[in-house]
Amino acid sequence: MQLLFGLHPVAGAVALRQLSPSAIIGVRTLLGAPLLLLLARLWGQGTGWPTRRELLALAGLGLLGVTVNQLLFTEGLHRAGPVNAAVLVVTIPVLTLLVAILLGRESLSLGRVFGVSLALIGAAIVTRLERFDFSSQVAIGDLMLLGNSLSYATYLVLARPLMAKLGAAWCVAWVFVFGAIGALPLTGPALLAAPWAELSWQVLLALAFILFGPTLGAYGLNAYALRRAEASVVAVYVALQPFVGALAAWVLLGTQIDARTAIAGAVIVTGVLIASRTRLGPLSAG
């Protein structure tokens, strides 16, 4: 799963050569939603059809876990590049832990405070917080990537109780349906304006990977893991993504990795591992 997510920034960077961020998200959500519904039906797990109250909860999760998450990620990737995207995505575990603590679903300890603080220091190093400039496209991109991490972290915490009721496959499928609907005002016009007849084979291959890798494959595997482990335990494996993504960006795209980014990545990963080193108590279903 982390291999699929780790390669996502590289595939996204290739697709962005000819497509807008909104068009890429449109392909991912509008094709991913029906395919995930089909897979959920084939797997035959869970109830399938949610209640009205569950539909409202799924709509909120769709906005967090798909619409906001994917738009911020792709726009951030467009501005900050694949290496920064791969490094900052590892803030998801500590943000997941923070959200869970704030909601009273996991406990606070000195070790976790230290780990979270260390990871946030690493994020500040990547974003060059000491000389942050809102006129810089890279700086804005880094903020978008951090916003993406926060929205996905919140989704991880809130989705687990519903997955236990509806089944992981059905829950993720419905989340994608609502996420696709929520993103449509932005993705629809972008899809109509995209130069489909002019796309290179590299861009088409990147789109296919984004659809079947980080979408169908990784979301499904993540849902499977969430039903069997706490949200922050699942999230800790995101620590593998910066290494996969940065290495792939260097090998496939020739993207250089500066010393500051490498050090920041190491600091974030260290903080994540410290904050999540113990198995946390189960998330409440409330």
Buried (B, 14 or more C-beta within 10 A) or exposed (E): BBBBBBBBBBBBBBBBEBBBBBBBBBBBBBBBBEBBBEBBEEBEBBEBEBEEEBEEBBBBBBBBBBBBBBBBBBBBBBBBBBBBBBBBBBBBBBBBBBBBBEBEBBEEEEEBBEBBBBBBBBBBBBBBEEEEEEEBEBBBBBBBBBBBBBBBBBBBBBBBBBBBBBBBBBBBBBBBBBBBBBBBEBBBBBBEEBEEEEBEEEBBBBBEBBBBBBBBBBBBBBBBBBBEBBBBBBBBBBBBBBBBBBBBBBEBBEBEBEEEBBEBBBBBBBBBBBBBEEEBEEBEEE
